[in-house]
Amino acid sequence: MHMDTGELRSHKHDRISLLEIVSMEGRYYMARFYLDGQGYVLTDAYDKPVMFSGACAVRDYFHDYQVDQTEVIPPTGTDEMIGMPESGSETMRVPL
């Protein structure tokens, strides 16, 4: 699911249990967050994911929200290799 920036503002007083800062090709970062057990990707008014220039920019954007836990999810080098078998390894998460 996704939630745009305007709708997120209406949840200013709700607790975000987890904010995941997802690295996209190591250059841009996307915000995925969880409200009441439901996960959302932060989108703009045109339903496009909001892309941030760094992990700190995501954290700064959510500064005024109640966030219990924040994790950075870096890219995995083998994710983009064509023909590679599924490794079954767990995604690396770095607490921030």
SULFENSUL-V182179 format. One record per pair of residues at least 4 apart in sequence whose C-alpha atoms are under 7 Angstrom apart, sorted by the first residue. I is the first residue (numbers start at 1). GAP is how many residues later the second one is. Records with the same first field share a line. If there is no record, write none. Layout:
BEGIN
I: GAP ; GAP
END
This chain:
BEGIN
1: 38 ; 39 ; 40
2: 38 ; 39 ; 40 ; 41
3: 4 ; 5 ; 37 ; 38 ; 39 ; 40
4: 4 ; 38 ; 39 ; 40 ; 41 ; 43
5: 4 ; 37 ; 38 ; 39
8: 4
12: 53
13: 52
14: 52
15: 20 ; 51 ; 52
16: 17 ; 18 ; 19 ; 50 ; 51 ; 52
17: 17 ; 18 ; 50 ; 51 ; 52
18: 15 ; 16 ; 49 ; 50 ; 51 ; 52
19: 12 ; 13 ; 14 ; 15 ; 48 ; 50 ; 51 ; 52
20: 11 ; 12 ; 13 ; 50 ; 51 ; 52 ; 53
21: 8 ; 9 ; 10 ; 11 ; 34 ; 37 ; 50 ; 51 ; 52
22: 7 ; 8 ; 9 ; 50 ; 51 ; 52
23: 5 ; 6 ; 7 ; 50 ; 51 ; 52
24: 4 ; 5 ; 51
25: 50
26: 49
27: 26
28: 23 ; 24 ; 25 ; 26
29: 22 ; 23 ; 24 ; 25 ; 26
30: 19 ; 20 ; 21 ; 22
31: 10 ; 11 ; 27
32: 7 ; 8 ; 9 ; 10
33: 6 ; 7 ; 8
34: 4 ; 5 ; 6
35: 4
41: 8
42: 7 ; 8
43: 4 ; 5 ; 6 ; 7
44: 4 ; 5 ; 6
52: 5 ; 6
53: 4
54: 4
55: 4
56: 4
57: 4
58: 4
59: 4
70: 25 ; 26
71: 22 ; 23 ; 24 ; 25
72: 21 ; 22 ; 23 ; 24
73: 19 ; 20 ; 21
74: 18
END
